[in-house]
């Protein structure tokens, strides 16, 4: 097990309520002092109460704690779901002796199952006497559902540390950010600035990620900053936040359900960044492209097909487009037999890079995903059974 310390002033707790067969399934991270906060959330019209509550509370720009319940999304449970989420945050607030409005909540797991409050109440009701000795690794571990690896990331910004945890391997097409991501820092920053830096970091990382095109009802990405390390250079903090988020994004992509390869698709010379990202996601989300990458099938034409699906982008002209896999151009200079053999070699790596040049403007974007294997079908065919 790897130990990853939380930033100064943050404390962590993990406990087992019995929502999974073994291991801890509930976690709390709290600051001993008030924090600035910012958050981005799913845009799903079926958002869960955890998202509803946290979105409302983050809007104040202040929070002290986050509680995460694993293996149960608490979505599509009607008024009971909201009441249960409010009770969970109330129990955490009482244990920490902080205002309930400063407690955020996130949930991940099966949709349509109410919280087993008879299991959660005894655990969370005892928080007042609990030992808060969990590090970021244990926090991330307790959040896992079908994840196969623990996901943490650390960067420094002057005297401050930026520590992130995340979970997610399926139902990932963040559209804001199941995917949960939390970043904690002891840098001192005002809520307005933090919100601006956070939105930029999320937009350049989590929103450039897609495993299976499905947006979760529970996607949450939150940052808390308690100021214990003092003021830091804004540019340095911005870079640290982005690097932590990008590190977590790549870990999420590599651990996609059934994934064996990381897939990165870059689109260059686009009209604007929105077009670049839209075309890149069309490629990374294509089941045919993902399956070809999985099997190292040198069927580069599937990338051309995926670009062509963006039919509303009338300025895309196939006579100006070029496609490369790694350093090998496959269009318009089509590979010969030796080139196809080289393409198989490139696609056999555990990290496959595809680049599309649209020949239109100067904007660019890179998105991240993974291959599509038979194990993805198996995992999701058997998820609740």
C-alpha positions in Angstrom: 0.0 0.0 0.0 1.2 3.5 -0.9 0.9 6.3 1.7 -0.2 9.7 0.2 -0.5 12.4 2.9 -3.3 14.9 2.7 -2.3 18.6 2.7 -1.8 20.4 5.9 -5.1 21.0 7.8 -7.0 18.1 6.1 -7.9 14.9 8.0 -9.4 11.8 6.6 -11.7 8.9 7.7 -12.7 5.7 6.1 -15.1 3.1 7.5 -17.0 0.0 6.6 -20.8 0.2 6.6 -21.3 -3.1 4.8 -22.3 -1.8 1.4 -19.7 -4.0 -0.3 -18.5 -7.5 0.5 -15.3 -6.4 2.0 -13.3 -3.2 2.6 -14.2 0.3 3.6 -17.0 1.9 1.6 -17.6 5.3 3.3 -15.0 8.1 3.5 -14.9 11.6 4.9 -12.3 14.3 4.2 -12.5 17.4 6.4 -10.5 20.5 7.0 -9.8 21.7 10.5 -10.3 25.3 9.3 -12.8 26.9 6.8 -12.1 26.4 3.1 -12.8 28.0 -0.2 -14.3 25.5 -2.6 -15.4 25.1 -6.2 -17.1 22.3 -8.0 -18.4 21.1 -11.3 -21.1 18.5 -11.7 -22.9 16.3 -14.2 -25.4 17.9 -16.5 -27.5 14.7 -16.5 -31.3 15.4 -16.2 -31.4 12.4 -13.9 -28.9 13.8 -11.4 -28.8 12.2 -7.9 -29.5 14.0 -4.6 -25.8 14.0 -3.9 -25.2 16.2 -6.9 -28.3 18.4 -6.1 -27.1 19.1 -2.5 -23.5 19.6 -3.3 -24.2 21.9 -6.2 -26.3 24.1 -3.9 -23.7 24.1 -1.2 -20.7 24.7 -3.4 -22.4 27.8 -4.8 -21.6 29.6 -1.5 -17.8 29.2 -2.2 -17.3 27.6 1.2 -17.2 24.0 2.5 -15.4 22.1 5.2 -15.9 18.4 4.4 -16.8 15.8 1.8 -18.5 12.5 2.5 -18.4 9.7 -0.2 -20.7 6.7 -0.2 -19.6 3.9 -2.5 -21.6 1.1 -4.2 -24.9 3.0 -4.0 -25.6 6.0 -6.3 -28.8 7.0 -4.4 -30.4 8.0 -7.7 -34.0 7.7 -8.9 -35.3 7.2 -5.4 -37.7 10.2 -5.3 -38.1 12.3 -2.1 -36.7 9.6 0.0 -33.3 9.9 -1.8 -33.0 13.5 -1.0 -34.0 13.0 2.7 -31.5 10.3 3.1 -28.7 12.4 1.5 -29.6 15.2 3.9 -29.5 12.9 6.8 -26.1 11.5 5.8 -24.6 15.0 5.6 -26.3 15.9 8.9 -24.7 13.0 10.7 -21.3 14.0 9.3 -21.8 17.6 10.3 -22.8 16.6 13.8 -19.7 14.4 14.1 -17.4 17.1 12.9 -19.2 19.9 14.7 -19.5 22.0 11.5 -22.6 23.6 9.8 -24.4 21.0 7.6 -24.3 23.5 4.7 -20.5 23.1 4.7 -20.7 19.3 4.1 -20.7 18.0 0.6 -21.7 14.5 -0.5 -21.0 12.2 -3.4 -22.3 8.8 -4.1 -21.5 6.1 -6.7 -22.8 2.7 -7.6 -26.1 1.1 -8.6 -29.0 3.4 -9.6 -32.4 2.9 -8.1 -31.5 1.5 -4.7 -32.1 3.6 -1.6 -29.3 4.1 0.9 -29.3 1.3 3.5 -29.6 3.9 6.3 -29.7 1.1 8.9 -26.0 0.5 8.0 -24.9 4.1 7.5 -26.4 5.6 10.7 -24.3 3.6 13.1 -21.1 4.3 11.2 -21.6 8.0 10.7 -23.2 8.5 14.1 -19.9 7.5 15.6 -17.8 10.0 13.7 -17.5 12.3 16.8 -15.3 9.6 18.5 -13.6 8.3 15.3 -9.9 8.4 14.5 -9.3 10.5 11.4 -6.0 8.9 10.3 -6.8 8.0 6.7 -4.5 9.3 4.0 -5.4 10.1 0.4 -4.7 6.5 -0.8 -7.2 5.0 1.7 -9.7 7.7 0.8 -9.4 6.8 -2.9 -9.5 3.1 -2.2 -12.7 3.3 -0.2 -14.4 5.1 -3.2 -13.7 2.3 -5.7 -16.5 0.3 -7.3 -15.3 -1.6 -10.4 -12.0 0.2 -10.4 -9.0 -2.1 -10.4 -6.4 0.5 -9.2 -6.4 3.2 -6.6 -6.1 6.7 -8.2 -4.2 9.5 -6.5 -2.1 12.4 -7.8 0.1 15.0 -6.1 1.7 18.3 -7.2 3.4 21.2 -5.4 2.6 24.9 -5.9 5.3 26.8 -4.1 4.9 26.0 -0.4 1.5 24.4 -1.0 0.6 20.8 -1.9 -2.2 19.8 -4.2 -3.5 16.3 -3.6 -6.2 14.6 -5.7 -8.2 11.4 -5.6 -10.6 9.9 -8.1 -12.6 6.9 -9.0 -14.3 5.8 -12.2 -13.9 3.2 -14.9 -17.2 3.1 -16.7 -20.2 5.4 -17.5 -17.7 8.1 -18.2 -18.3 10.9 -20.6 -18.0 13.9 -18.2 -20.2 16.6 -19.3 -20.0 19.5 -16.9 -17.4 15.9 -14.2 -19.3 6.2 -11.7 -16.6 9.6 -12.0 -15.8 11.3 -8.8 -12.8 13.5 -8.3 -11.7 15.5 -5.3 -8.7 17.8 -5.0 -7.4 19.2 -1.7 -4.9 22.0 -1.3 -3.5 24.0 1.6 -2.9 27.0 -0.7 -4.7 30.2 0.2 -7.0 31.4 -2.7 -10.3 33.3 -2.8 -13.4 31.4 -4.0 -13.8 33.4 -7.2 -10.2 32.8 -8.3 -10.4 29.1 -7.2 -13.6 28.6 -9.3 -12.0 30.1 -12.4 -8.9 28.0 -12.0 -10.9 24.9 -11.3 -13.1 25.3 -14.3 -10.1 25.6 -16.5 -8.4 22.6 -15.0 -11.5 20.4 -15.3 -12.2 21.6 -18.9 -8.6 20.6 -19.9 -8.7 17.2 -18.2 -11.8 15.5 -17.0 -13.9 17.0 -19.8 -11.4 15.6 -22.3 -12.1 12.0 -21.1 -14.4 9.4 -22.4 -14.6 5.7 -21.7 -18.0 4.7 -23.1 -19.9 8.0 -24.0 -22.3 7.5 -21.1 -22.6 10.5 -18.7 -23.1 9.4 -15.1 -25.9 10.7 -13.0 -23.4 11.3 -10.2 -20.3 12.9 -11.8 -18.7 15.3 -9.3 -15.4 17.2 -9.4 -14.7 19.4 -6.3 -11.7 21.3 -5.0 -11.2 22.5 -1.4 -8.5 25.0 -0.4 -7.9 25.8 3.3 -5.1 28.3 3.1 -2.8 26.7 5.7 0.3 27.1 3.5 -0.4 30.7 2.7 -0.7 32.5 -0.6 0.9 31.0 -3.7 1.5 32.3 -7.2 -1.7 32.0 -9.1 0.0 30.7 -12.2 1.8 28.0 -10.2 -1.5 26.9 -8.5 -3.2 26.8 -11.9 -0.5 24.5 -13.3 -0.6 22.3 -10.2 -4.4 21.9 -10.3 -4.3 21.1 -14.0 -1.5 18.6 -13.7 -3.2 16.8 -10.8 -6.5 16.6 -12.8 -4.7 15.5 -16.0 -2.8 12.8 -14.0 -6.1 11.5 -12.6 -7.7 11.7 -16.1 -5.0 9.4 -17.6 -5.4 7.0 -14.7 -9.1 6.9 -15.2 -8.7 6.3 -18.9 -6.1 3.5 -18.4 -8.5 1.8 -15.9 -11.5 1.9 -18.1 -13.7 -1.2 -17.7 -12.0 -4.0 -19.6 -9.4 -1.6 -21.0 -6.0 -2.8 -22.0 -4.7 0.3 -23.8 -4.7 4.1 -23.3 -6.0 5.9 -26.3 -5.1 9.6 -26.9 -6.6 11.4 -29.9 -5.4 14.9 -30.9 -7.0 17.2 -33.4 -4.9 20.0 -34.9 -5.6 22.9 -37.2 -9.3 23.1 -36.2 -11.6 26.2 -36.6 -11.8 26.5 -32.8 -11.3 24.4 -29.7 -14.9 23.2 -29.6 -14.6 21.8 -33.1 -11.2 20.2 -32.2 -12.7 18.5 -29.1 -15.9 17.5 -30.9 -13.9 15.7 -33.7 -11.5 14.2 -31.3 -14.3 12.7 -29.2 -16.0 11.4 -32.3 -12.8 9.4 -32.9 -12.2 8.3 -29.3 -15.8 7.3 -28.8 -16.2 5.3 -31.9 -16.7 1.6 -31.0 -15.1 0.6 -34.3 -12.0 2.6 -33.6 -11.8 1.4 -30.0 -12.2 -2.2 -31.1 -9.6 -1.8 -33.8 -7.2 -0.4 -31.3 -7.9 -3.3 -28.9 -7.1 -5.9 -31.6 -4.2 -3.8 -33.2 -6.2 -4.1 -36.5 -4.6 -1.6 -39.0 -7.9 -0.4 -40.2 -7.1 3.3 -40.2 -10.1 4.0 -42.3 -12.3 3.8 -39.2 -10.7 7.1 -38.0 -11.6 8.7 -41.3 -15.2 7.4 -40.8 -15.3 8.9 -37.3 -14.2 12.3 -38.5 -16.7 12.2 -41.3 -19.5 11.6 -38.8 -19.2 15.3 -37.8 -21.4 16.2 -40.7 -22.5 19.5 -39.2 -18.9 20.8 -39.4 -19.3 21.8 -43.1 -15.8 23.3 -43.2 -14.2 19.8 -42.8 -12.9 18.9 -46.3 -11.4 15.4 -46.7 -8.9 16.9 -49.2 -7.4 19.0 -46.4 -7.4 16.3 -43.7 -4.5 14.2 -42.6 -4.5 11.3 -40.2 -1.5 9.8 -38.3 -1.0 7.0 -35.9 2.0 7.9 -33.9 4.6 9.0 -36.4 3.0 7.1 -39.3 0.8 9.0 -41.7 -2.1 6.8 -42.9 -4.0 9.5 -44.9 -3.7 11.0 -47.5 -0.4 9.1 -47.9 -1.8 5.6 -47.5 0.6 3.0 -46.0 1.9 0.1 -48.2 2.4 -3.4 -46.8 5.4 -2.4 -44.8 3.5 0.6 -43.5 0.6 -1.6 -42.4 3.0 -3.8 -40.5 4.4 -0.7 -38.8 0.8 0.4 -38.0 0.1 -3.0 -36.4 3.2 -2.4 -34.2 2.1 1.1 -33.2 -1.4 -0.2 -32.4 0.0 -3.0 -30.3 1.5 -0.7 -27.7 -0.3 0.0 -24.4 -0.5 3.7 -25.3 -1.9 4.5 -28.8 -1.8 8.1 -30.2 -3.9 9.2 -33.1 -3.6 12.7 -34.7 -6.0 14.3 -37.1 -5.1 17.6 -38.8 -8.2 19.3 -40.2 -6.3 22.0 -42.2 -8.8 24.7 -41.2 -7.4 26.9 -38.5 -5.0 26.9 -35.5 -7.0 25.4 -32.7 -6.3 22.0 -31.2 -7.4 19.6 -28.5 -6.5 16.2 -27.1 -8.9 13.8 -25.6 -8.3 10.5 -23.7 -10.0 7.2 -23.7 -9.3 3.5 -24.0 -9.9 0.5 -26.2 -13.0 -1.6 -26.2 -12.7 -5.2 -25.1 -15.0 -8.2 -24.5 -14.4 -7.7 -20.8 -16.3 -4.4 -21.0 -19.4 -6.2 -22.1 -18.9 -8.9 -19.4 -18.4 -6.4 -16.6 -21.5 -4.4 -17.5 -23.6 -7.4 -18.3 -23.0 -8.8 -14.8 -22.8 -5.5 -12.9 -25.7 -6.0 -10.5 -25.7 -9.8 -10.4 
